[in-house]
Amino acid sequence: MTTLGIALALACAAMANLGMLCKHRGACESPEIRMRRPLRSAAALFRSRWWTLGFAVAAVAWVLHVAAMAVAPLSLVQAVIAGGLVLLAYPATRYFGHRLCRREWCGLGLAAAGLAFLAVTVPHAHESEGYSIATMIAFESVTIGAGFALFASGALRRGTISHGVVLGLSSGLLIGVSNVAIKALTEGMDAGVASLLSPWTVVAVIGGLGAFFALARGMQLGEAIPVIATASVAANCAAILGGVVVFGDPIGSGVVEGLARGLAFAAVIAAAALVRMPRAEPAHT
């Protein structure tokens, strides 16, 4: 089942990256997102064919994601998806006209390598033994609080490119909140549809809605690659951490392996910093 989960996660990564690029084009074509009029702003986004196409592709990726989480450990699924971040480069440059500088290529490669290492070094998968409600509440509260604080910081001030990256980070954290909540829901699927009558469904919806608006506004302000990469890295790191803290996913069978995986996380953080740094402006003569 773990192999199936990895295959589903890779397919999810490819679809999610394509959907992000389509949504970026659609967001840039749409009127400015105004949080005082969320319904009107959302309707304006869906009037863009590119945003609607991207949303449809992302919906397919979400189904693949949920399926992967249902059959494999959360941290493993997220590490594989994040390792697929490097798949963003080809469609971005080949079909969407984006240009990546050497630093951005290095950042994407470093992120993919670090998170792929996390995936291949996960100890033998084990069936989840449940989770602590208190731990779940604490993790989700901290993460959703940080996500919405960044949302406010990026959305309520005068928009700049750097605020676009901040909103991408906000979106990623809120996606991570939703992913952890969805994983908790899959833990109770034996109860059938009744398992959806849970506070985690509400948390997943709140996180998803916040991520929707944060990502859309961030894409309007920032360049595609930094915003998408920041959102992806934040979402996957949050969900990987949630898998370890909440669901007890293993982090290593010894000190050396644990240290190596810690270095891989550090590589991912460094990669995110590389990708989100502003490009140097050409000198004027």
Protein Blocks (a to p, Z undefined) as FASTA:
>chain_A
ZZmmmmmmmmmmmmmmmmmmmmmmmmmmpccddfklmmlmmmmmmmpmklmmmmmmmmmm
mmmmmmmmmmgcfklmmmmmmmmmmmmmmmmmmmnopacdfklmmmmmmmmmmmmmmmmm
pccddddebjafklmmmmmmmmmmmmmmmmmmmmmmccdfklmmmmmmmmmmmmmmmmmm
mmmmmmmmmnommlmmcfklmmmmmmmmmmmmmmmmmmmmmcfklmmmmmmmmmmmmmmm
mmmmmnopafbjbfklmmmmmmmmmmmmmmmmmmmpccdddddZZ
